[in-house]
Amino acid sequence: MTWLYVLIAVLIVLILVSIPVVRAMRFRPKKQETYPDFPVKCDEEKAVSDLAEMVRCKTVSDTDESKEDEKEFEKFEKLLPALFPNVYRVCEFEKLSKRSLLFRWKGKDSSVSRVLMAHYDVVSAEQSLWKKPAFEGIVEDGVLWGRGTLDTKGTLNGVMQAAEQLIKEGFVPKNDIYLAFSGNEETNGYGAPTIVKYFKEKGIRPALVCDEGGAVVDKVFPGVSAPCALIGIAEKGLCNVRFSVEGKGGHASAPPPHTAVGKLSKACAAVENRPFPARISKPARELFDTLGRHSTFVYRLIFANLGLFRGALDAICKKSGGELNALMRTTVAFTQMSGSKGMNVLPPYAEMVANLRIMCGESVDDCVKYLKETIGDDEIKTEVVYGMNPSNVSETEGEAWDMMKRAISQTWKETLVAPYLMLACSDSRHYGEISDHVYRFSAMALSKEERASIHGNDEKIPLEKIVRTVAFYLRLISQF
């Protein structure tokens, strides 16, 4: 009978092995919705010229407003009516705060409204590290150079160009459209919250909100070679935590067993060696389910059997770091450390700062508790410098989602459209209070180099991409 038990055991093993394999074989792309072509034309020369003019407004925001150049912001605001006279003629305009610009494009039925967002402030630029001037809007060899071309004056230009053209052509939207622009997004300022407060007071719950976020990208998902349009349906929270230790100071020639800096270093190593647990959020699960079906067989085996191979995926993420790892867990990046001002002096006080990006389903309080438990040293003081929890998660079904998919698919053909979790923060998180359809999509196809130039050096945009951004908004607005 021994042979019978062996045979049964072999059959059981074969069945257990075959189940995930069969799942992977059946884990194929779902039937893609096809959309009819929607040809559009725009004034290409105007789109490029207008964006160059916007770049020449040095609207650099700062947490200390006294360091901002108010004349540059005023220059930008005066520029808009000169560039887009039809928008100002037809739309109701309100300046709700010094950094909150809102246009209402009244539709045939005001019971439904939709919001197109962007911000016109930019981060600073270290000119010595740029190949071209950052604020001169130079057009050369088919490229427009300048801070803000990608983040996000390029988006604002696309929205306004589309609105200006459609109004000129006599288009009247079925429902109200709001064009909402803030001037201090880069500093987590009050521009967008002021607009959201206005909407709440008016009882307005937008049926769709479109802001910066994902883009059309290549080779960002394992095993997928086709271009992917990633729409952020949520964004991670943000928390800056300061860790500090007080020491006795003194001369470095007779140090204690562990200095203040040494204790902080040990704490830093402890946190880095014990990453936050992996958590597959709704955005990540839907991303895996959408793009995983287009991946190679090995990755389909993983994504079709996450319950079985979650540990393997987690190990891959931990080892690789980067965007895939950040998609799976709360991340901690130690960014600053300081101690004694003298090379031979023990620090009487030392501190380090960590920047956390908080996963959906977790909170600032959860993260601080985890950090304290991981460090396990009561001498290290933990202080939250700034913190905000993750955003709400938007829906990926219904009219609003379909409008986004349609405009994207008509503008970037043969592109896979998928939801994802935005790793950075944007103004759109405030809109989660008033809408379940907040989508983060920067209407551009961005290379790895271009994505790296956002907040970096040599930010620029090919002229063709300026035009295609306008085309996307023409197709999106035409559905409104």
VOTOR-775380 format. One record per residue (C-alpha): residue in three letters; x, y, z. Coordinates in nm, 2 decimals. Layout:
BEGIN
NODE type x y z
NODE Ala X Y Z .
...
END
This chain:
BEGIN
NODE type x y z
NODE Met 0.00 0.00 0.00 .
NODE Thr 0.30 0.23 0.03 .
NODE Trp 0.31 0.29 -0.34 .
NODE Leu -0.06 0.40 -0.32 .
NODE Tyr 0.02 0.66 -0.05 .
NODE Val 0.32 0.79 -0.26 .
NODE Leu 0.10 0.81 -0.57 .
NODE Ile -0.17 1.00 -0.38 .
NODE Ala 0.10 1.24 -0.24 .
NODE Val 0.23 1.30 -0.59 .
NODE Leu -0.11 1.37 -0.72 .
NODE Ile -0.18 1.62 -0.44 .
NODE Val 0.14 1.80 -0.51 .
NODE Leu 0.07 1.81 -0.88 .
NODE Ile -0.28 1.95 -0.82 .
NODE Leu -0.14 2.21 -0.57 .
NODE Val 0.12 2.32 -0.83 .
NODE Ser -0.12 2.32 -1.12 .
NODE Ile -0.38 2.55 -0.95 .
NODE Pro -0.16 2.86 -0.95 .
NODE Val -0.03 2.78 -1.30 .
NODE Val -0.38 2.75 -1.43 .
NODE Arg -0.48 3.08 -1.26 .
NODE Ala -0.18 3.24 -1.43 .
NODE Met -0.28 3.10 -1.77 .
NODE Arg -0.63 3.24 -1.72 .
NODE Phe -0.50 3.57 -1.59 .
NODE Arg -0.52 3.73 -1.93 .
NODE Pro -0.61 4.09 -2.03 .
NODE Lys -0.98 4.18 -2.00 .
NODE Lys -1.16 4.30 -2.30 .
NODE Gln -1.06 4.66 -2.37 .
NODE Glu -1.32 4.92 -2.43 .
NODE Thr -1.28 5.07 -2.78 .
NODE Tyr -1.35 5.44 -2.84 .
NODE Pro -1.41 5.61 -3.17 .
NODE Asp -1.15 5.85 -3.30 .
NODE Phe -1.21 6.21 -3.20 .
NODE Pro -0.99 6.43 -3.42 .
NODE Val -0.90 6.77 -3.28 .
NODE Lys -0.69 7.06 -3.39 .
NODE Cys -0.55 7.35 -3.19 .
NODE Asp -0.34 7.65 -3.25 .
NODE Glu 0.00 7.49 -3.20 .
NODE Glu 0.20 7.82 -3.22 .
NODE Lys -0.02 7.99 -2.96 .
NODE Ala 0.00 7.69 -2.73 .
NODE Val 0.38 7.70 -2.73 .
NODE Ser 0.40 8.08 -2.72 .
NODE Asp 0.16 8.11 -2.43 .
NODE Leu 0.34 7.85 -2.22 .
NODE Ala 0.67 8.02 -2.28 .
NODE Glu 0.51 8.34 -2.15 .
NODE Met 0.39 8.17 -1.84 .
NODE Val 0.74 8.02 -1.77 .
NODE Arg 0.88 8.37 -1.78 .
NODE Cys 0.67 8.46 -1.47 .
NODE Lys 0.90 8.35 -1.19 .
NODE Thr 0.62 8.23 -0.96 .
NODE Val 0.84 8.06 -0.71 .
NODE Ser 0.65 7.98 -0.38 .
NODE Asp 0.81 7.96 -0.04 .
NODE Thr 0.69 7.85 0.30 .
NODE Asp 0.80 8.20 0.41 .
NODE Glu 0.58 8.43 0.19 .
NODE Ser 0.81 8.73 0.25 .
NODE Lys 1.06 8.55 0.03 .
NODE Glu 0.82 8.53 -0.26 .
NODE Asp 0.83 8.79 -0.54 .
NODE Glu 0.47 8.91 -0.54 .
NODE Lys 0.53 9.11 -0.86 .
NODE Glu 0.59 8.79 -1.05 .
NODE Phe 0.26 8.64 -0.93 .
NODE Glu 0.08 8.96 -1.03 .
NODE Lys 0.25 8.94 -1.36 .
NODE Phe 0.12 8.59 -1.41 .
NODE Glu -0.24 8.69 -1.32 .
NODE Lys -0.23 8.99 -1.56 .
NODE Leu -0.10 8.76 -1.83 .
NODE Leu -0.40 8.52 -1.83 .
NODE Pro -0.67 8.76 -1.95 .
NODE Ala -0.43 8.88 -2.23 .
NODE Leu -0.37 8.52 -2.34 .
NODE Phe -0.72 8.39 -2.29 .
NODE Pro -0.97 8.67 -2.36 .
NODE Asn -1.26 8.44 -2.44 .
NODE Val -1.23 8.25 -2.11 .
NODE Tyr -1.25 8.58 -1.92 .
NODE Arg -1.54 8.70 -2.14 .
NODE Val -1.76 8.39 -2.09 .
NODE Cys -1.65 8.25 -1.75 .
NODE Glu -1.72 8.40 -1.41 .
NODE Phe -1.39 8.47 -1.24 .
NODE Glu -1.32 8.50 -0.87 .
NODE Lys -1.00 8.54 -0.69 .
NODE Leu -1.09 8.37 -0.36 .
NODE Ser -0.76 8.44 -0.20 .
NODE Lys -0.42 8.57 -0.29 .
NODE Arg -0.33 8.22 -0.43 .
NODE Ser -0.68 8.09 -0.54 .
NODE Leu -0.80 8.16 -0.89 .
NODE Leu -1.14 8.01 -0.99 .
NODE Phe -1.33 8.02 -1.32 .
NODE Arg -1.69 7.90 -1.36 .
NODE Trp -1.79 7.80 -1.71 .
NODE Lys -2.16 7.78 -1.69 .
NODE Gly -2.33 7.49 -1.86 .
NODE Lys -2.68 7.42 -1.98 .
NODE Asp -2.75 7.23 -1.65 .
NODE Ser -2.58 7.35 -1.33 .
NODE Ser -2.69 7.05 -1.13 .
NODE Val -2.37 6.87 -1.22 .
NODE Ser -2.02 7.02 -1.21 .
NODE Arg -1.67 6.91 -1.29 .
NODE Val -1.33 7.06 -1.20 .
NODE Leu -1.01 7.09 -1.39 .
NODE Met -0.71 7.18 -1.17 .
NODE Ala -0.35 7.29 -1.19 .
NODE His -0.11 7.50 -0.99 .
NODE Tyr 0.09 7.79 -1.12 .
NODE Asp 0.36 7.82 -0.85 .
NODE Val 0.69 7.64 -0.91 .
NODE Val 0.99 7.53 -0.70 .
NODE Ser 1.31 7.72 -0.72 .
NODE Ala 1.59 7.64 -0.97 .
NODE Glu 1.96 7.64 -0.91 .
NODE Gln 2.06 7.81 -1.23 .
NODE Ser 2.42 7.71 -1.22 .
NODE Leu 2.31 7.35 -1.27 .
NODE Trp 2.09 7.42 -1.57 .
NODE Lys 2.20 7.41 -1.93 .
NODE Lys 1.95 7.68 -2.02 .
NODE Pro 1.80 7.97 -1.82 .
NODE Ala 1.51 7.83 -1.61 .
NODE Phe 1.28 8.13 -1.64 .
NODE Glu 1.33 8.26 -1.99 .
NODE Gly 1.11 8.03 -2.18 .
NODE Ile 1.36 7.94 -2.45 .
NODE Val 1.24 7.74 -2.75 .
NODE Glu 1.52 7.55 -2.92 .
NODE Asp 1.54 7.23 -3.13 .
NODE Gly 1.18 7.15 -3.08 .
NODE Val 1.19 7.19 -2.70 .
NODE Leu 1.06 7.45 -2.46 .
NODE Trp 1.29 7.49 -2.16 .
NODE Gly 1.18 7.62 -1.82 .
NODE Arg 1.07 7.56 -1.47 .
NODE Gly 0.70 7.47 -1.46 .
NODE Thr 0.68 7.34 -1.81 .
NODE Leu 0.59 7.00 -1.66 .
NODE Asp 0.49 7.09 -1.31 .
NODE Thr 0.23 7.23 -1.38 .
NODE Lys 0.21 7.54 -1.60 .
NODE Gly 0.20 7.29 -1.89 .
NODE Thr -0.12 7.15 -1.75 .
NODE Leu -0.27 7.49 -1.68 .
NODE Asn -0.19 7.59 -2.03 .
NODE Gly -0.35 7.28 -2.17 .
NODE Val -0.67 7.35 -1.98 .
NODE Met -0.69 7.72 -2.07 .
NODE Gln -0.60 7.66 -2.44 .
NODE Ala -0.88 7.40 -2.47 .
NODE Ala -1.13 7.62 -2.30 .
NODE Glu -1.03 7.93 -2.51 .
NODE Gln -1.06 7.74 -2.83 .
NODE Leu -1.39 7.57 -2.75 .
NODE Ile -1.55 7.89 -2.64 .
NODE Lys -1.43 8.06 -2.96 .
NODE Glu -1.60 7.78 -3.16 .
NODE Gly -1.93 7.83 -2.97 .
NODE Phe -1.92 7.52 -2.76 .
NODE Val -2.14 7.53 -2.45 .
NODE Pro -2.09 7.25 -2.20 .
NODE Lys -2.38 7.04 -2.08 .
NODE Asn -2.28 7.10 -1.72 .
NODE Asp -2.08 7.35 -1.52 .
NODE Ile -1.70 7.34 -1.55 .
NODE Tyr -1.48 7.49 -1.29 .
NODE Leu -1.11 7.58 -1.37 .
NODE Ala -0.94 7.59 -1.04 .
NODE Phe -0.58 7.71 -1.01 .
NODE Ser -0.37 7.75 -0.69 .
NODE Gly -0.05 7.94 -0.64 .
NODE Asn 0.11 7.76 -0.34 .
NODE Glu 0.07 7.39 -0.40 .
NODE Glu 0.45 7.34 -0.37 .
NODE Thr 0.43 7.46 -0.01 .
NODE Asn 0.11 7.27 0.09 .
NODE Gly -0.05 7.61 0.10 .
NODE Tyr -0.40 7.75 0.13 .
NODE Gly -0.48 7.80 -0.24 .
NODE Ala -0.67 7.48 -0.30 .
NODE Pro -0.82 7.44 0.05 .
NODE Thr -0.98 7.79 0.00 .
NODE Ile -1.14 7.68 -0.32 .
NODE Val -1.27 7.35 -0.17 .
NODE Lys -1.41 7.56 0.12 .
NODE Tyr -1.59 7.77 -0.13 .
NODE Phe -1.74 7.46 -0.30 .
NODE Lys -1.85 7.32 0.04 .
NODE Glu -2.02 7.65 0.13 .
NODE Lys -2.20 7.64 -0.21 .
NODE Gly -2.30 7.28 -0.17 .
NODE Ile -2.11 7.18 -0.48 .
NODE Arg -2.00 6.81 -0.51 .
NODE Pro -1.80 6.78 -0.84 .
NODE Ala -1.88 6.47 -1.05 .
NODE Leu -1.52 6.47 -1.17 .
NODE Val -1.20 6.64 -1.05 .
NODE Cys -0.88 6.61 -1.27 .
NODE Asp -0.55 6.72 -1.13 .
NODE Glu -0.18 6.65 -1.18 .
NODE Gly -0.04 6.30 -1.10 .
NODE Gly 0.01 6.00 -1.32 .
NODE Ala 0.12 6.02 -1.68 .
NODE Val 0.18 5.80 -1.99 .
NODE Val 0.49 5.61 -1.91 .
NODE Asp 0.70 5.32 -2.04 .
NODE Lys 0.86 5.03 -1.86 .
NODE Val 0.74 5.11 -1.51 .
NODE Phe 0.55 4.79 -1.44 .
NODE Pro 0.74 4.45 -1.43 .
NODE Gly 0.70 4.25 -1.75 .
NODE Val 0.49 4.51 -1.94 .
NODE Ser 0.64 4.68 -2.24 .
NODE Ala 0.34 4.87 -2.37 .
NODE Pro 0.30 5.24 -2.27 .
NODE Cys 0.08 5.28 -1.96 .
NODE Ala -0.14 5.57 -1.86 .
NODE Leu -0.16 5.57 -1.49 .
NODE Ile -0.44 5.76 -1.32 .
NODE Gly -0.40 5.82 -0.95 .
NODE Ile -0.71 5.74 -0.76 .
NODE Ala -0.55 5.82 -0.42 .
NODE Glu -0.23 5.95 -0.28 .
NODE Lys -0.02 5.86 0.01 .
NODE Gly 0.00 6.07 0.33 .
NODE Leu 0.30 6.27 0.43 .
NODE Cys 0.47 6.30 0.77 .
NODE Asn 0.80 6.47 0.87 .
NODE Val 0.93 6.33 1.20 .
NODE Arg 1.22 6.48 1.40 .
NODE Phe 1.42 6.26 1.63 .
NODE Ser 1.64 6.43 1.89 .
NODE Val 1.88 6.34 2.17 .
NODE Glu 2.03 6.56 2.43 .
NODE Gly 2.38 6.49 2.54 .
NODE Lys 2.63 6.63 2.79 .
NODE Gly 2.86 6.78 2.54 .
NODE Gly 3.23 6.81 2.62 .
NODE His 3.55 6.73 2.45 .
NODE Ala 3.56 6.45 2.20 .
NODE Ser 3.89 6.31 2.35 .
NODE Ala 3.69 6.13 2.63 .
NODE Pro 3.36 6.02 2.47 .
NODE Pro 3.09 5.82 2.64 .
NODE Pro 3.01 5.47 2.51 .
NODE His 2.74 5.61 2.29 .
NODE Thr 2.72 5.97 2.18 .
NODE Ala 2.40 6.15 2.08 .
NODE Val 2.49 6.11 1.71 .
NODE Gly 2.56 5.74 1.77 .
NODE Lys 2.22 5.68 1.93 .
NODE Leu 2.05 5.85 1.64 .
NODE Ser 2.26 5.64 1.40 .
NODE Lys 2.15 5.33 1.57 .
NODE Ala 1.79 5.44 1.55 .
NODE Cys 1.82 5.52 1.18 .
NODE Ala 1.97 5.17 1.11 .
NODE Ala 1.69 5.01 1.32 .
NODE Val 1.42 5.17 1.11 .
NODE Glu 1.58 5.11 0.78 .
NODE Asn 1.64 4.74 0.87 .
NODE Arg 1.27 4.70 0.97 .
NODE Pro 1.06 4.85 0.69 .
NODE Phe 0.69 4.90 0.75 .
NODE Pro 0.48 4.59 0.67 .
NODE Ala 0.36 4.55 0.32 .
NODE Arg -0.01 4.65 0.25 .
NODE Ile -0.18 4.59 -0.08 .
NODE Ser -0.42 4.89 -0.10 .
NODE Lys -0.72 4.92 -0.34 .
NODE Pro -0.52 5.13 -0.59 .
NODE Ala -0.23 4.88 -0.59 .
NODE Arg -0.46 4.58 -0.62 .
NODE Glu -0.64 4.73 -0.92 .
NODE Leu -0.31 4.83 -1.07 .
NODE Phe -0.18 4.47 -1.04 .
NODE Asp -0.51 4.33 -1.17 .
NODE Thr -0.50 4.56 -1.47 .
NODE Leu -0.14 4.56 -1.58 .
NODE Gly -0.05 4.23 -1.43 .
NODE Arg -0.26 4.06 -1.70 .
NODE His -0.04 4.21 -1.97 .
NODE Ser 0.29 4.10 -1.80 .
NODE Thr 0.51 3.80 -1.87 .
NODE Phe 0.41 3.46 -1.74 .
NODE Val 0.63 3.46 -1.43 .
NODE Tyr 0.48 3.79 -1.32 .
NODE Arg 0.13 3.68 -1.41 .
NODE Leu 0.20 3.38 -1.18 .
NODE Ile 0.27 3.62 -0.90 .
NODE Phe -0.01 3.87 -0.96 .
NODE Ala -0.27 3.60 -1.03 .
NODE Asn -0.19 3.43 -0.70 .
NODE Leu -0.11 3.72 -0.46 .
NODE Gly -0.24 3.52 -0.16 .
NODE Leu 0.03 3.26 -0.23 .
NODE Phe 0.32 3.47 -0.36 .
NODE Arg 0.27 3.79 -0.15 .
NODE Gly 0.58 3.71 0.04 .
NODE Ala 0.78 3.68 -0.28 .
NODE Leu 0.65 4.01 -0.41 .
NODE Asp 0.73 4.17 -0.08 .
NODE Ala 1.09 4.04 -0.09 .
NODE Ile 1.13 4.18 -0.44 .
NODE Cys 0.99 4.52 -0.34 .
NODE Lys 1.22 4.54 -0.03 .
NODE Lys 1.53 4.45 -0.23 .
NODE Ser 1.46 4.68 -0.53 .
NODE Gly 1.33 4.98 -0.34 .
NODE Gly 1.20 5.26 -0.56 .
NODE Glu 0.85 5.30 -0.69 .
NODE Leu 0.73 4.94 -0.67 .
NODE Asn 0.84 4.92 -0.30 .
NODE Ala 0.67 5.26 -0.23 .
NODE Leu 0.35 5.12 -0.38 .
NODE Met 0.34 4.85 -0.12 .
NODE Arg 0.42 5.01 0.21 .
NODE Thr 0.48 5.33 0.41 .
NODE Thr 0.83 5.44 0.33 .
NODE Val 1.08 5.62 0.55 .
NODE Ala 1.36 5.84 0.41 .
NODE Phe 1.61 6.00 0.65 .
NODE Thr 1.69 6.33 0.49 .
NODE Gln 1.86 6.55 0.75 .
NODE Met 2.10 6.50 1.05 .
NODE Ser 2.29 6.75 1.26 .
NODE Gly 2.51 6.74 1.57 .
NODE Ser 2.80 6.94 1.70 .
NODE Lys 2.94 7.24 1.52 .
NODE Gly 3.29 7.14 1.61 .
NODE Met 3.48 6.84 1.48 .
NODE Asn 3.63 6.77 1.83 .
NODE Val 3.33 6.86 2.04 .
NODE Leu 3.06 6.62 2.16 .
NODE Pro 2.72 6.75 2.06 .
NODE Pro 2.50 6.86 2.35 .
NODE Tyr 2.21 6.81 2.12 .
NODE Ala 2.17 6.61 1.80 .
NODE Glu 1.87 6.56 1.57 .
NODE Met 1.77 6.39 1.25 .
NODE Val 1.46 6.42 1.03 .
NODE Ala 1.27 6.15 0.84 .
NODE Asn 1.02 6.20 0.56 .
NODE Leu 0.74 5.94 0.56 .
NODE Arg 0.50 5.86 0.28 .
NODE Ile 0.20 5.69 0.45 .
NODE Met 0.02 5.40 0.30 .
NODE Cys -0.36 5.40 0.26 .
NODE Gly -0.52 5.24 0.57 .
NODE Glu -0.25 5.38 0.80 .
NODE Ser -0.23 5.72 0.98 .
NODE Val 0.03 5.96 1.12 .
NODE Asp -0.03 5.82 1.47 .
NODE Asp 0.01 5.46 1.35 .
NODE Cys 0.34 5.55 1.19 .
NODE Val 0.48 5.73 1.50 .
NODE Lys 0.39 5.44 1.72 .
NODE Tyr 0.56 5.20 1.49 .
NODE Leu 0.88 5.41 1.48 .
NODE Lys 0.90 5.44 1.86 .
NODE Glu 0.85 5.06 1.90 .
NODE Thr 1.12 4.99 1.63 .
NODE Ile 1.37 5.23 1.79 .
NODE Gly 1.30 5.12 2.14 .
NODE Asp 1.50 5.40 2.31 .
NODE Asp 1.32 5.63 2.55 .
NODE Glu 1.61 5.88 2.53 .
NODE Ile 1.52 5.96 2.17 .
NODE Lys 1.25 6.22 2.16 .
NODE Thr 1.01 6.18 1.87 .
NODE Glu 0.82 6.49 1.73 .
NODE Val 0.59 6.52 1.43 .
NODE Val 0.69 6.84 1.25 .
NODE Tyr 0.42 6.81 0.99 .
NODE Gly 0.17 6.54 0.91 .
NODE Met -0.13 6.46 0.70 .
NODE Asn -0.31 6.13 0.65 .
NODE Pro -0.36 5.95 0.31 .
NODE Ser -0.63 6.08 0.08 .
NODE Asn -0.96 5.91 0.02 .
NODE Val -0.97 5.65 -0.26 .
NODE Ser -1.18 5.74 -0.57 .
NODE Glu -1.40 5.51 -0.76 .
NODE Thr -1.29 5.34 -1.09 .
NODE Glu -1.63 5.28 -1.23 .
NODE Gly -1.90 5.50 -1.37 .
NODE Glu -1.92 5.80 -1.60 .
NODE Ala -1.64 6.00 -1.46 .
NODE Trp -1.38 5.72 -1.49 .
NODE Asp -1.50 5.64 -1.84 .
NODE Met -1.46 6.00 -1.94 .
NODE Met -1.10 5.99 -1.83 .
NODE Lys -1.03 5.66 -2.01 .
NODE Arg -1.20 5.78 -2.33 .
NODE Ala -1.00 6.10 -2.35 .
NODE Ile -0.67 5.92 -2.27 .
NODE Ser -0.73 5.64 -2.52 .
NODE Gln -0.82 5.88 -2.80 .
NODE Thr -0.51 6.09 -2.73 .
NODE Trp -0.26 5.81 -2.67 .
NODE Lys -0.37 5.52 -2.88 .
NODE Glu -0.25 5.16 -2.79 .
NODE Thr -0.20 5.28 -2.43 .
NODE Leu -0.30 5.07 -2.13 .
NODE Val -0.51 5.27 -1.88 .
NODE Ala -0.48 5.17 -1.51 .
NODE Pro -0.55 5.32 -1.17 .
NODE Tyr -0.26 5.35 -0.93 .
NODE Leu -0.15 5.50 -0.60 .
NODE Met 0.02 5.84 -0.63 .
NODE Leu 0.33 5.84 -0.41 .
NODE Ala 0.37 6.22 -0.39 .
NODE Cys 0.12 6.48 -0.26 .
NODE Ser -0.09 6.72 -0.46 .
NODE Asp -0.37 6.98 -0.41 .
NODE Ser -0.62 6.72 -0.52 .
NODE Arg -0.62 6.55 -0.18 .
NODE His -0.84 6.83 -0.05 .
NODE Tyr -1.11 6.75 -0.30 .
NODE Gly -1.17 6.41 -0.15 .
NODE Glu -1.39 6.59 0.11 .
NODE Ile -1.64 6.68 -0.17 .
NODE Ser -1.60 6.42 -0.45 .
NODE Asp -1.56 6.05 -0.49 .
NODE His -1.42 6.10 -0.84 .
NODE Val -1.08 6.27 -0.79 .
NODE Tyr -0.83 6.17 -1.06 .
NODE Arg -0.46 6.25 -1.08 .
NODE Phe -0.34 6.25 -1.43 .
NODE Ser -0.08 6.48 -1.59 .
NODE Ala -0.18 6.48 -1.95 .
NODE Met 0.17 6.41 -2.09 .
NODE Ala 0.38 6.11 -2.20 .
NODE Leu 0.68 6.15 -1.98 .
NODE Ser 1.02 5.97 -2.01 .
NODE Lys 1.22 5.87 -1.71 .
NODE Glu 1.45 6.17 -1.77 .
NODE Glu 1.16 6.41 -1.79 .
NODE Arg 1.01 6.28 -1.47 .
NODE Ala 1.34 6.32 -1.30 .
NODE Ser 1.36 6.69 -1.41 .
NODE Ile 1.04 6.77 -1.22 .
NODE His 1.18 6.96 -0.91 .
NODE Gly 1.52 6.88 -1.06 .
NODE Asn 1.75 7.04 -1.32 .
NODE Asp 1.68 7.12 -1.69 .
NODE Glu 1.30 7.09 -1.68 .
NODE Lys 1.17 7.11 -2.03 .
NODE Ile 0.90 6.98 -2.26 .
NODE Pro 0.90 6.88 -2.63 .
NODE Leu 0.67 7.11 -2.83 .
NODE Glu 0.47 6.81 -2.96 .
NODE Lys 0.38 6.72 -2.60 .
NODE Ile 0.24 7.07 -2.54 .
NODE Val 0.01 7.03 -2.83 .
NODE Arg -0.10 6.68 -2.72 .
NODE Thr -0.18 6.81 -2.37 .
NODE Val -0.42 7.05 -2.53 .
NODE Ala -0.57 6.77 -2.74 .
NODE Phe -0.64 6.57 -2.43 .
NODE Tyr -0.83 6.85 -2.26 .
NODE Leu -1.02 6.93 -2.58 .
NODE Arg -1.14 6.57 -2.58 .
NODE Leu -1.22 6.56 -2.21 .
NODE Ile -1.41 6.89 -2.20 .
NODE Ser -1.61 6.80 -2.51 .
NODE Gln -1.77 6.52 -2.30 .
NODE Phe -1.88 6.77 -2.03 .
END
